[in-house]
């Protein structure tokens, strides 16, 4: 049996990859278009309106027995992840936060082995390690500063997203994809509201640039991208999906180079190539494992 992904599988991979590529624009939109120093408010305005729109459009509620699992998934994929992401972003240099987040595919492999007895195989495991090393080469520098709380938040955030990605595949609900996405965004956004209320200062008067930034993050960076992401979670293996998350920092680096004139040296280009190789290797290894009779 061939190990080459079918046309349908390739289309699923490409559509799923759009989500982290879009998420990579979050940093530049936040710094260039949004009011400063309001991370949790940005997270609420990113998730809550998108979730509400999808829930109202779909008009389909979960079954009574599904609420508990859906709440756990919403907290892991949206609420906890977004909160920890912003804590790490404010306490760590972006490069270090990205390197810590790059362990997500390895964490998913560990969960698959511990809970399902599925050993990832040498190729997938090696590709996961290569992704971490490539991200380190791409973004770390000798002057990088370390912060214990920031490191803990980045690792916990990666663990939340890894667990959410893994469990979303196991805990399938009877909801259609868009309703499933909408309820997670709505519940996760509600989890973030107390943080925004207690921690962030009130929003200033918003201008057109601010409104456009929030609208982009909610409609494109959340509604569209999470719908594509959970579609991939339903159709691809958790390891294959989690490896695609490495495209997010790659997208951020390319946007920084193209829009903000940030430099890319030889070591960074080597790291870029290593991360892409890691993603492709994980996709091939994951397809091979799921194609076994």
BAFI-3210 file (N, C-alpha, C; in Angstrom, 3 decimals, decimal comma, padded with zeros to 6 digits):
// residues 293
n [1|2|3|4|5|6|7|8|9|10|11|12|13|14|15|16|17|18|19|20|21|22|23|24|25|26|27|28|29|30|31|32|33|34|35|36|37|38|39|40|41|42|43|44|45|46|47|48|49|50|51|52|53|54|55|56|57|58|59|60|61|62|63|64|65|66|67|68|69|70|71|72|73|74|75|76|77|78|79|80|81|82|83|84|85|86|87|88|89|90|91|92|93|94|95|96|97|98|99|100|101|102|103|104|105|106|107|108|109|110|111|112|113|114|115|116|117|118|119|120|121|122|123|124|125|126|127|128|129|130|131|132|133|134|135|136|137|138|139|140|141|142|143|144|145|146|147|148|149|150|151|152|153|154|155|156|157|158|159|160|161|162|163|164|165|166|167|168|169|170|171|172|173|174|175|176|177|178|179|180|181|182|183|184|185|186|187|188|189|190|191|192|193|194|195|196|197|198|199|200|201|202|203|204|205|206|207|208|209|210|211|212|213|214|215|216|217|218|219|220|221|222|223|224|225|226|227|228|229|230|231|232|233|234|235|236|237|238|239|240|241|242|243|244|245|246|247|248|249|250|251|252|253|254|255|256|257|258|259|260|261|262|263|264|265|266|267|268|269|270|271|272|273|274|275|276|277|278|279|280|281|282|283|284|285|286|287|288|289|290|291|292|293]
n.u [000,848|000,517|002,369|002,004|000,253|-003,212|-005,053|-007,230|-006,391|-004,123|-005,333|-006,766|-004,655|-003,441|-005,506|-005,841|-003,328|-003,531|-004,642|-002,637|-000,866|-002,347|-002,642|-000,058|-000,003|-000,999|000,705|001,865|-000,426|-001,468|000,566|000,772|-001,779|-003,571|-004,762|-002,275|-001,033|-003,239|-003,786|-005,570|-008,060|-007,889|-007,835|-010,397|-012,059|-011,276|-012,150|-014,792|-016,864|-016,654|-017,313|-019,942|-021,219|-021,010|-022,424|-025,012|-025,539|-025,516|-027,366|-027,608|-027,448|-025,240|-025,683|-027,025|-025,269|-022,856|-021,893|-020,003|-017,532|-017,211|-016,862|-014,395|-012,725|-013,041|-011,889|-009,226|-008,375|-009,014|-009,639|-007,721|-005,400|-005,163|-004,905|-002,500|-000,774|-000,583|000,522|003,063|003,977|004,278|006,243|008,399|010,933|009,841|011,002|011,932|009,521|008,290|009,981|009,605|006,904|007,104|007,367|004,970|004,082|005,613|004,597|001,984|002,553|003,527|001,186|-000,409|001,016|000,914|-001,856|-003,151|-001,455|000,078|003,013|005,028|006,971|010,245|010,779|008,743|009,148|011,823|011,488|009,912|011,713|013,588|012,069|011,904|014,644|015,104|013,420|014,713|017,161|016,162|015,075|016,275|018,789|022,156|021,857|019,473|016,985|015,879|012,946|011,358|008,553|007,435|008,475|007,256|004,568|004,540|005,176|003,040|000,946|001,497|001,116|-001,626|-002,810|-001,886|-003,117|-005,788|-005,994|-005,476|-007,553|-009,841|-010,110|-010,654|-012,926|-015,381|-018,271|-021,858|-022,269|-022,295|-019,356|-018,963|-020,680|-019,566|-017,055|-017,922|-019,176|-016,992|-015,373|-017,098|-017,517|-014,822|-014,140|-015,802|-014,575|-012,304|-013,212|-013,356|-010,558|-009,838|-011,437|-010,470|-007,683|-006,762|-006,522|-009,262|-010,656|-009,509|-010,975|-011,861|-010,255|-010,532|-008,483|-007,968|-010,480|-010,537|-008,392|-009,276|-011,539|-010,375|-008,834|-010,887|-012,713|-011,162|-008,724|-009,703|-012,516|-012,549|-010,008|-010,000|-012,142|-011,083|-008,952|-010,135|-011,511|-009,354|-008,464|-010,513|-010,105|-007,413|-004,527|-003,806|-001,057|-000,142|-001,690|-000,844|001,833|001,639|001,219|003,653|003,945|002,963|004,825|006,717|005,319|004,973|007,632|008,256|006,409|007,360|009,814|008,985|007,206|008,056|010,724|012,561|015,558|016,857|019,141|021,835|021,793|019,160|017,799|018,619|017,383|014,741|014,499|014,891|012,617|010,527|011,220|010,828|008,014|007,040|008,086|006,766|004,122|004,255|005,084|002,917|000,823|001,708|001,541|-001,224|-002,056|-001,504|-002,445]
n.v [-001,195|002,238|004,948|007,547|010,558|010,863|012,820|014,013|013,873|015,502|017,956|018,358|018,621|020,960|022,866|022,783|023,698|026,374|027,578|027,824|029,408|031,747|032,404|033,184|035,837|037,188|038,446|040,693|042,123|042,670|044,274|046,408|047,360|047,316|048,670|049,208|046,916|045,371|042,477|040,352|041,409|041,649|038,917|038,117|039,676|038,575|035,896|035,634|037,139|035,776|033,144|033,544|034,399|032,054|030,179|031,324|031,295|028,555|027,413|025,114|023,123|021,401|017,933|016,901|015,197|015,888|018,323|018,541|017,466|019,162|021,623|021,180|020,869|023,434|025,030|024,085|024,373|027,029|028,972|028,556|028,201|030,613|032,514|031,659|031,854|034,652|035,466|034,233|035,558|038,167|037,948|036,642|036,711|036,664|034,641|032,662|031,870|030,745|028,570|026,974|026,410|024,795|022,210|020,998|018,988|016,781|016,404|015,588|013,168|011,780|011,602|010,033|007,667|007,084|006,939|005,620|003,621|003,905|003,961|006,554|006,116|006,097|007,970|009,991|010,842|011,703|013,749|015,500|016,326|017,525|019,690|021,273|021,886|023,237|025,458|026,643|027,354|029,156|031,268|031,771|033,537|034,396|036,315|035,936|036,250|034,635|033,589|032,293|032,077|032,835|030,822|028,582|029,211|029,205|026,519|025,244|026,282|025,156|022,486|022,520|023,113|020,918|018,801|019,516|019,288|016,562|015,371|016,360|014,848|012,331|012,780|013,047|014,864|015,066|017,344|019,475|020,563|023,440|024,306|022,922|024,207|026,844|026,693|025,997|028,306|030,231|029,375|029,270|031,968|033,146|032,145|033,718|036,273|037,174|037,506|039,549|041,589|041,971|042,327|043,827|047,291|049,624|049,818|052,284|055,029|053,720|053,785|053,678|051,958|050,366|049,080|047,669|045,921|044,356|043,221|041,724|039,844|038,481|037,548|036,480|035,569|033,930|032,884|031,826|030,509|028,711|027,090|025,819|024,553|022,744|021,194|019,879|018,527|016,670|015,061|014,376|012,764|013,347|013,921|014,680|016,998|018,640|019,080|020,870|023,240|024,464|026,075|028,532|030,278|030,416|031,790|034,202|035,095|035,456|037,483|039,507|039,958|040,761|042,925|044,493|044,768|043,095|041,286|038,268|035,948|033,651|031,410|031,526|031,004|028,386|027,183|027,656|025,962|023,508|023,340|023,245|020,832|019,115|019,320|018,265|015,674|014,634|014,682|012,790|010,504|010,193|009,715|007,319|005,627|005,603|004,358|001,734|-001,685]
n.w [000,000|-000,803|000,681|000,108|000,555|-000,288|-002,751|-001,464|001,224|001,095|000,496|002,854|004,692|003,686|003,978|006,758|007,502|006,894|009,153|011,385|009,877|009,542|012,257|012,790|012,082|014,211|016,094|014,760|014,045|016,572|017,760|015,963|015,353|017,522|020,727|023,280|025,871|026,740|026,931|027,708|027,219|024,454|023,845|024,691|022,980|020,663|020,736|021,877|020,345|017,849|018,581|019,493|017,131|015,526|017,079|017,123|014,403|013,780|015,561|017,196|019,954|022,252|023,201|026,384|027,749|026,643|027,477|029,596|028,600|026,414|027,680|028,935|026,665|025,536|027,519|027,470|024,715|024,116|026,359|028,692|027,156|025,631|027,717|029,025|026,864|026,451|028,899|028,723|026,425|027,315|029,255|028,233|025,648|022,225|020,666|022,479|023,674|021,446|020,904|023,190|022,833|020,627|021,444|021,406|019,388|020,271|022,821|022,175|020,888|023,121|024,666|022,962|023,082|025,854|026,445|024,349|023,631|021,337|019,828|018,567|016,629|015,092|013,055|013,216|015,887|015,774|013,909|015,375|017,379|015,706|014,834|017,179|017,534|015,143|015,468|017,605|016,411|014,606|016,109|018,636|020,528|021,683|023,680|024,882|027,377|030,393|032,077|034,812|035,443|032,989|031,322|032,477|031,964|029,144|028,593|029,897|028,394|025,871|026,588|027,215|024,697|023,260|024,666|024,259|021,458|021,144|022,698|021,461|019,208|020,275|021,820|020,233|019,306|018,787|017,370|014,451|012,601|012,587|014,631|016,789|016,852|017,361|019,936|021,541|021,240|022,302|024,991|025,851|025,488|027,434|029,709|029,716|030,254|033,083|033,618|031,821|032,835|035,469|035,250|032,971|031,890|031,255|027,917|025,596|023,683|020,616|017,466|013,818|012,974|015,224|015,452|013,041|013,453|015,677|014,462|012,391|013,883|015,184|013,164|011,015|012,192|014,174|013,942|011,229|011,171|013,379|012,692|010,426|011,698|013,588|011,788|010,615|012,897|013,198|010,933|010,537|012,047|015,570|016,023|013,484|013,075|015,230|014,567|012,494|013,791|014,098|011,952|012,622|014,179|012,104|010,121|011,485|011,638|008,905|008,245|009,910|008,694|006,106|006,520|008,726|008,277|009,575|010,152|008,598|009,262|008,295|010,065|010,949|008,575|008,156|010,370|009,649|007,417|008,713|010,369|008,486|007,238|009,388|009,733|007,292|007,456|009,707|008,779|006,680|008,099|009,854|008,071|007,009|009,220|009,731|007,462|007,625|007,314]
ca.u [000,000|001,332|002,417|001,824|-001,085|-004,130|-005,386|-008,112|-005,582|-003,285|-006,192|-007,044|-003,435|-003,231|-006,512|-005,514|-002,123|-003,893|-004,949|-001,443|-000,312|-003,103|-002,303|001,234|-000,190|-001,552|001,673|002,025|-001,693|-001,585|001,511|000,646|-003,150|-004,413|-004,292|-001,258|-001,142|-004,553|-003,729|-006,736|-009,158|-007,729|-008,216|-011,859|-012,652|-010,911|-012,855|-016,203|-017,771|-016,632|-018,091|-021,354|-021,704|-021,161|-023,501|-026,289|-025,755|-025,777|-028,585|-027,623|-026,788|-024,745|-026,510|-026,755|-024,103|-021,647|-021,488|-018,791|-016,353|-017,077|-016,292|-012,969|-012,059|-013,035|-010,894|-007,876|-008,056|-009,261|-009,493|-006,424|-004,324|-005,014|-004,383|-001,093|-000,039|-000,285|001,466|004,391|004,374|004,674|007,369|009,501|011,118|009,012|011,715|011,952|008,163|008,021|010,740|008,924|005,671|007,395|007,343|003,598|003,963|006,198|003,633|000,883|003,081|003,580|-000,192|-000,854|001,681|000,470|-003,289|-003,604|-000,446|000,582|004,368|005,053|007,942|011,492|010,732|007,908|009,801|012,981|011,015|009,488|012,927|014,145|011,282|012,343|015,984|014,981|012,850|015,770|018,091|015,478|014,620|017,042|020,043|022,953|021,473|018,102|016,760|015,024|012,039|010,759|007,097|007,149|008,741|006,200|003,332|004,676|005,091|001,672|000,111|001,725|000,480|-003,077|-003,184|-001,627|-004,179|-007,032|-005,945|-005,570|-008,853|-010,906|-010,253|-011,247|-014,233|-016,249|-019,640|-022,829|-022,421|-021,551|-018,051|-019,037|-021,286|-018,526|-016,086|-018,549|-019,366|-015,680|-014,967|-017,970|-017,207|-013,467|-014,167|-016,391|-013,536|-011,332|-013,809|-012,893|-009,175|-009,836|-012,081|-009,671|-006,265|-006,497|-007,183|-010,379|-010,298|-009,674|-011,834|-011,264|-010,293|-010,786|-007,412|-008,230|-011,661|-010,158|-007,540|-010,104|-012,389|-009,538|-008,490|-012,075|-013,339|-010,180|-007,768|-010,360|-013,655|-012,111|-008,846|-010,339|-012,982|-010,157|-008,137|-010,906|-011,753|-008,175|-008,453|-011,454|-009,750|-006,010|-004,085|-003,413|000,355|-000,037|-002,258|-000,013|003,072|001,341|001,254|004,958|003,858|002,584|006,008|007,347|004,548|005,286|008,978|008,185|005,718|008,287|010,809|008,372|006,491|008,799|012,133|013,406|016,553|016,940|020,514|022,049|021,338|017,704|017,339|018,815|016,306|013,518|014,500|014,739|011,233|009,728|011,529|010,158|006,576|006,808|008,397|005,687|002,941|004,469|005,094|001,562|000,030|002,156|001,026|-002,663|-002,331|-001,172|-003,648]
ca.v [000,000|003,440|005,852|008,902|011,040|011,039|014,214|014,486|014,077|016,691|019,135|018,535|019,139|022,340|023,711|022,861|024,518|027,790|028,096|028,384|030,488|032,944|032,747|033,856|037,282|037,775|039,315|041,960|042,842|043,146|045,355|047,530|047,835|047,297|049,435|048,424|046,468|044,810|041,149|039,504|042,032|041,230|037,508|038,039|040,216|037,661|034,613|035,666|037,464|034,709|032,037|033,910|034,387|030,682|029,524|031,861|030,863|027,107|027,140|023,707|022,982|020,050|017,055|017,108|014,415|016,386|019,630|018,457|017,321|020,362|022,654|020,873|021,202|024,892|025,578|023,725|024,910|028,463|029,778|028,423|028,385|032,028|033,208|031,300|032,383|036,061|035,558|033,919|036,578|039,374|037,707|036,023|037,097|035,850|033,463|031,626|031,368|029,887|027,330|026,154|025,941|023,807|020,850|020,480|017,686|015,731|016,139|014,802|011,812|011,151|011,266|008,904|006,467|006,778|006,668|004,713|002,606|004,105|004,511|007,396|005,686|006,859|009,099|011,049|011,368|012,469|014,969|016,405|016,909|018,418|020,913|022,081|022,395|024,224|026,678|027,266|027,990|030,249|032,382|032,052|034,281|034,256|037,309|035,645|036,243|033,539|033,929|031,039|032,111|032,847|029,489|027,693|029,528|028,749|025,060|024,872|026,606|024,111|021,256|022,681|022,984|019,528|017,977|019,848|018,710|015,110|014,966|016,715|013,711|011,219|013,159|013,556|015,151|014,982|018,654|019,760|021,172|024,864|024,429|022,452|025,291|027,998|026,506|026,083|029,710|030,959|028,994|029,722|033,422|033,452|031,860|034,812|037,556|037,675|037,975|040,856|042,551|042,246|042,603|044,840|048,591|049,779|050,179|053,697|055,230|052,975|054,382|052,711|050,966|049,426|048,280|046,739|044,902|043,424|042,488|040,722|038,773|037,698|036,887|035,700|034,913|033,021|032,148|031,038|029,654|027,606|026,155|025,013|023,746|021,624|020,305|019,034|017,645|015,587|014,230|013,979|012,276|014,456|014,264|015,418|018,334|019,437|019,488|022,032|024,452|025,096|027,069|029,832|031,144|030,649|032,867|035,448|035,520|035,953|038,770|040,478|040,277|041,440|044,146|045,293|044,781|042,347|040,541|036,813|035,544|032,297|030,423|031,567|030,309|026,963|026,774|027,658|024,728|022,381|023,269|022,761|019,411|018,427|019,260|017,333|014,321|014,186|014,403|011,525|009,397|010,018|009,076|005,927|004,839|005,416|003,578|000,334|-002,533]
ca.w [000,000|-000,907|001,814|-000,381|000,869|-001,402|-003,044|-000,401|002,423|000,884|000,625|004,277|005,307|003,256|004,607|008,180|007,635|006,822|010,486|012,032|009,064|009,921|013,644|012,804|011,898|015,432|016,768|014,055|014,155|017,952|018,040|015,040|015,144|018,714|021,886|023,990|027,267|027,069|026,303|027,950|026,481|023,062|023,748|024,783|021,755|019,588|020,803|022,256|019,229|016,846|019,108|019,522|015,747|015,059|017,833|016,648|013,021|013,723|016,332|017,618|021,244|022,542|024,028|027,806|028,175|025,995|027,997|030,411|027,748|025,601|028,539|029,099|025,404|025,382|028,442|027,020|023,389|023,995|027,559|029,346|026,179|025,312|028,890|029,212|025,719|026,650|030,012|028,179|025,463|028,023|030,161|027,496|024,251|021,352|020,204|023,512|023,797|020,292|021,052|024,187|022,212|019,586|022,002|021,345|018,719|021,097|023,891|021,612|020,717|024,440|025,051|022,146|023,594|027,206|026,543|023,296|023,359|019,980|019,791|017,374|015,631|015,106|012,122|013,781|017,080|015,329|013,258|016,433|017,965|014,685|014,849|018,321|017,237|014,078|016,026|018,395|015,479|013,922|016,931|019,848|020,401|022,907|024,682|025,305|028,816|030,833|033,163|035,240|035,300|031,555|030,789|032,947|031,243|027,754|028,586|030,250|027,240|024,869|027,077|027,076|023,290|022,872|025,243|023,586|020,118|021,276|023,227|020,520|018,291|021,022|022,353|019,174|019,719|017,709|016,756|013,220|012,841|012,909|015,961|017,708|016,956|017,984|021,376|022,204|021,271|023,216|026,377|026,134|025,646|028,736|030,711|029,688|030,652|034,395|033,535|031,164|033,727|036,661|035,015|031,949|032,021|030,303|026,552|025,222|022,520|019,514|016,136|012,759|012,939|016,318|015,116|011,973|014,055|016,435|013,523|011,713|014,813|015,515|012,020|010,249|013,084|015,113|013,376|010,072|011,423|014,268|011,929|009,634|012,614|014,114|010,656|010,533|014,066|012,924|009,791|010,578|013,353|016,446|015,832|012,221|013,270|016,139|013,895|011,665|014,619|013,935|010,881|013,178|014,330|010,802|009,503|012,199|011,238|007,530|008,264|010,485|007,655|004,964|006,877|009,701|007,871|010,505|009,380|008,677|008,974|007,799|011,047|010,933|007,369|008,425|011,263|008,846|006,627|009,637|010,815|007,362|007,089|010,491|009,463|006,190|007,912|010,589|007,954|005,974|009,064|010,376|007,033|006,901|010,356|009,589|006,261|007,851|007,388]
c.u [000,876|001,244|002,262|000,416|-001,933|-004,394|-006,273|-007,330|-004,700|-004,110|-006,524|-005,844|-003,240|-004,243|-006,240|-004,307|-002,429|-004,130|-003,700|-000,767|-001,030|-002,753|-000,955|001,131|-000,670|-000,593|001,738|000,737|-001,835|-000,684|001,282|-000,756|-003,982|-003,886|-003,313|-001,728|-002,538|-004,657|-004,990|-007,988|-009,095|-008,166|-009,735|-012,504|-012,293|-011,825|-014,361|-017,132|-017,825|-017,456|-019,576|-021,958|-021,957|-022,310|-024,871|-026,587|-026,139|-027,054|-028,706|-026,809|-026,268|-025,787|-026,111|-025,493|-022,794|-021,118|-020,182|-017,532|-016,132|-016,470|-014,795|-012,195|-011,972|-011,995|-009,478|-007,503|-008,141|-008,901|-008,110|-005,284|-004,095|-004,429|-002,890|-000,225|000,350|000,643|002,894|004,877|004,862|005,912|008,581|009,704|010,338|009,687|011,692|010,564|007,832|008,742|010,061|007,630|005,888|007,434|005,957|003,481|004,519|005,255|002,459|001,320|003,120|002,184|-000,708|-000,238|001,121|-000,989|-003,781|-002,628|000,148|001,957|004,537|005,996|009,132|011,425|009,937|008,565|011,022|012,590|010,543|010,668|013,566|013,381|011,677|013,709|015,943|014,398|013,877|016,771|017,468|015,320|015,465|018,313|020,824|022,538|020,059|018,006|015,736|014,189|011,264|009,249|006,714|007,374|007,661|004,894|003,391|004,548|003,680|000,716|000,252|001,052|-001,037|-003,510|-002,970|-002,741|-005,508|-007,112|-006,140|-006,982|-009,999|-011,155|-010,960|-012,689|-015,093|-017,659|-020,569|-023,025|-021,741|-020,285|-018,163|-019,676|-020,289|-017,475|-016,683|-018,718|-018,045|-015,221|-015,802|-017,635|-015,805|-013,389|-014,748|-015,402|-012,563|-011,892|-013,352|-011,446|-009,107|-010,399|-011,168|-008,264|-006,039|-007,150|-008,330|-009,873|-010,421|-010,714|-011,152|-011,362|-010,518|-009,748|-007,612|-009,386|-011,331|-009,297|-008,338|-010,996|-011,596|-009,238|-009,700|-012,584|-012,378|-009,279|-008,389|-011,465|-013,215|-011,026|-009,178|-011,278|-012,105|-009,355|-008,902|-011,352|-010,569|-008,082|-009,370|-010,918|-008,306|-005,673|-003,678|-001,955|000,539|-000,561|-001,330|001,284|002,849|001,355|002,596|004,958|003,530|003,797|006,743|006,643|004,861|006,651|008,949|007,477|006,601|009,347|010,205|007,794|007,317|010,298|013,063|014,317|016,430|018,353|020,604|021,552|019,812|017,155|017,516|017,711|014,976|013,388|014,302|013,287|010,335|009,957|010,828|008,669|006,270|007,040|007,293|004,437|003,082|004,430|003,694|000,669|000,397|001,567|-000,471|-003,037|-002,045|-002,431|-003,879]
c.v [001,234|004,287|007,299|009,376|011,189|012,521|014,801|014,770|015,310|017,971|019,425|019,120|020,607|023,287|023,872|023,757|026,001|028,386|028,629|029,471|031,808|033,370|033,459|035,356|037,964|038,776|040,684|042,782|043,441|044,344|046,588|048,135|047,947|048,233|048,590|047,946|045,995|043,396|040,322|040,081|041,640|039,778|037,347|038,511|039,375|036,437|034,735|036,055|036,371|033,512|032,321|033,886|032,957|029,970|030,003|031,392|029,384|026,707|025,664|023,573|021,561|019,237|017,224|016,390|014,963|017,672|019,564|018,371|018,563|021,503|022,431|021,245|022,708|025,532|025,306|024,445|026,424|029,216|029,726|028,720|029,870|032,802|032,934|031,832|033,833|036,287|035,302|035,015|037,840|039,182|037,119|036,724|036,140|034,577|032,337|031,030|030,416|028,557|026,411|025,590|024,867|022,381|020,226|019,156|016,532|015,378|015,305|013,354|011,077|010,751|010,070|007,600|006,066|006,324|005,657|003,583|002,699|004,766|005,302|006,922|006,623|008,090|010,257|011,682|012,203|013,776|015,985|017,089|017,889|019,742|021,837|022,693|023,468|025,532|027,407|027,994|029,210|031,478|032,701|032,837|034,148|035,226|037,060|035,598|035,169|033,984|032,680|030,997|032,073|031,482|028,498|027,922|029,025|027,231|024,590|025,169|025,574|022,804|021,338|022,473|021,552|018,616|018,242|019,241|017,197|014,682|015,300|015,593|012,543|011,528|013,780|013,769|014,957|016,299|018,713|020,548|022,625|025,096|023,997|023,543|026,475|027,859|026,543|027,527|030,503|030,652|029,464|031,227|033,837|033,171|033,023|036,133|038,031|038,178|039,364|041,929|042,954|042,748|043,781|046,176|048,698|050,170|051,686|053,816|054,600|053,767|053,287|051,624|049,915|048,490|047,251|045,606|043,880|042,593|041,409|039,549|037,893|036,890|035,983|034,890|033,938|032,208|031,249|030,044|028,490|026,609|025,238|024,065|022,530|020,680|019,348|018,062|016,448|014,595|013,732|013,411|013,460|014,883|015,085|016,833|019,190|019,884|020,715|023,328|025,168|026,123|028,457|030,731|031,386|031,788|034,206|035,990|036,110|037,309|039,869|040,910|041,124|042,805|045,061|045,347|044,126|041,418|039,034|036,407|034,103|031,227|030,366|030,832|028,804|026,435|026,706|026,351|023,505|022,223|022,751|021,265|018,586|018,259|018,229|015,890|013,775|013,853|013,051|010,344|009,133|009,343|007,605|005,067|004,600|004,591|002,099|-000,505|-003,063]
c.w [000,000|000,349|001,382|-000,068|-000,382|-001,621|-001,957|000,880|002,293|001,028|002,088|004,999|004,961|003,904|006,100|008,410|007,553|008,212|011,184|011,209|009,366|011,336|013,733|012,617|013,172|016,056|016,088|014,094|015,550|018,202|017,178|014,990|016,412|019,795|022,703|025,363|027,665|026,482|026,497|027,293|025,016|022,876|023,804|023,487|020,539|019,567|020,981|021,099|018,165|017,314|019,105|018,116|015,257|015,769|017,346|015,229|012,948|014,460|016,723|018,892|021,431|023,313|025,488|028,258|027,620|026,602|028,775|029,566|026,892|026,414|028,756|027,833|025,206|026,290|027,947|025,727|023,309|025,281|028,187|028,383|025,885|026,498|029,089|028,079|025,948|027,839|029,519|027,247|026,153|028,895|029,459|026,163|023,354|020,901|021,213|023,702|022,653|020,399|022,058|023,597|021,171|020,120|021,882|020,592|019,547|022,241|023,388|021,381|022,054|024,917|024,265|022,641|024,956|027,257|025,522|023,004|021,970|020,052|018,502|016,290|015,572|014,214|012,708|015,000|016,709|014,670|014,296|017,099|016,984|014,643|015,986|018,049|016,145|014,579|016,883|017,494|014,807|014,813|018,160|019,536|021,697|024,007|025,227|026,828|029,175|032,034|033,542|035,055|033,826|030,925|031,207|032,214|029,808|027,662|028,913|029,091|026,135|025,283|026,943|025,633|022,803|023,395|024,557|022,195|020,180|021,700|022,272|019,517|018,993|021,442|021,250|019,725|018,525|016,984|015,395|013,555|013,288|014,276|017,036|017,934|017,713|019,486|022,128|022,318|022,263|024,669|026,754|026,307|026,977|029,873|030,828|030,205|032,030|034,373|032,909|032,092|034,880|036,357|034,069|032,288|031,020|028,916|026,352|024,104|021,306|018,219|015,087|012,691|014,023|015,968|014,033|012,530|014,836|015,508|012,799|012,647|015,113|014,331|011,254|011,189|014,056|014,435|012,221|010,448|012,348|013,585|011,073|010,529|013,113|013,001|010,495|011,691|013,843|011,897|009,786|011,953|014,224|016,262|014,563|012,369|014,123|015,478|013,020|012,466|014,524|012,808|011,429|013,424|013,021|010,075|010,155|011,786|009,828|007,464|008,867|009,491|006,537|005,323|007,772|009,412|008,890|009,709|009,606|008,280|008,504|008,748|011,076|009,720|007,513|009,331|010,546|008,059|007,512|010,081|009,693|007,129|008,168|010,207|008,382|006,633|008,816|009,780|007,253|006,929|009,615|009,358|006,897|007,999|010,243|008,375|006,437|007,932|008,792]
res [x|x|x|x|x|x|x|x|x|x|x|x|x|x|x|x|x|x|x|x|x|x|x|x|x|x|x|x|x|x|x|x|x|x|x|x|x|x|x|x|x|x|x|x|x|x|x|x|x|x|x|x|x|x|x|x|x|x|x|x|x|x|x|x|x|x|x|x|x|x|x|x|x|x|x|x|x|x|x|x|x|x|x|x|x|x|x|x|x|x|x|x|x|x|x|x|x|x|x|x|x|x|x|x|x|x|x|x|x|x|x|x|x|x|x|x|x|x|x|x|x|x|x|x|x|x|x|x|x|x|x|x|x|x|x|x|x|x|x|x|x|x|x|x|x|x|x|x|x|x|x|x|x|x|x|x|x|x|x|x|x|x|x|x|x|x|x|x|x|x|x|x|x|x|x|x|x|x|x|x|x|x|x|x|x|x|x|x|x|x|x|x|x|x|x|x|x|x|x|x|x|x|x|x|x|x|x|x|x|x|x|x|x|x|x|x|x|x|x|x|x|x|x|x|x|x|x|x|x|x|x|x|x|x|x|x|x|x|x|x|x|x|x|x|x|x|x|x|x|x|x|x|x|x|x|x|x|x|x|x|x|x|x|x|x|x|x|x|x|x|x|x|x|x|x|x|x|x|x|x|x|x|x|x|x|x|x|x|x|x|x|x|x]
***
